[in-house]
Amino acid sequence: MKWFDLVMAIFYAFGISINIVGMVASFNMIRRYNKFVDHLYRTEIYLECLENQRKQG
């Protein structure tokens, strides 16, 4: 019975560590996504300025 408790405790700790790693990876991907969206927004503004210059002559 003690072995079973030990094995269950190890699996429980392993499961918690996997969840923590998953949360950290999710936060990192959210941060990366926000940087990507910010870059796209800046590119859109830049292209809009170029389009306005093209229309002006």
N, C-alpha and C positions, 0 to 999 in steps of 0.2 A: 504494500500500500504506500510505503514511503517513496518507492521508486516512481510510482504512478503520480504522486503529488509533485515530485521533482520534475518529471517529464512535462506535466501540465504547466508548471511554473515557467519552465524554459519556453514552451510554445506560447504561453501568454506574453512573456517578455519579448519574444521574437515578433509576435503580432503587433505589439505596441510600437516597437522600433520601426517596423515596416510602415505603420501609419504615420509616425513622425517624419520619416524620410519622404513619404508621399506628400505630406503637407508642405514641407520645405520646398520640394520640387514644384508644387503647385504655385506657391508664392513667387518662386523664381520665374516661372513661366508667365505669371500675371505681370510681373515687372518688365519682362522682356516684351510682352505683348503691348504694354503701355508705351514703351520706347518706340516700338515699331509703328504704332498708331500716330504718335507724335511726329515721327519722321515722315509718315505719309501726309499728315496735315501740312507740315512745312513744305513738302514737295508740291502739294496742291496749290498752296499760296504762291510759290515760285512760278509754277506753270501758268497760273492765272495772270501774274504780272507780265510774263513773257507774251501771253496771248493779247493782253491789253496793248503792249508796245507794238506788236505785230499789226493790230487793228489801226493804231494811230499812224502808222507809216513806216 
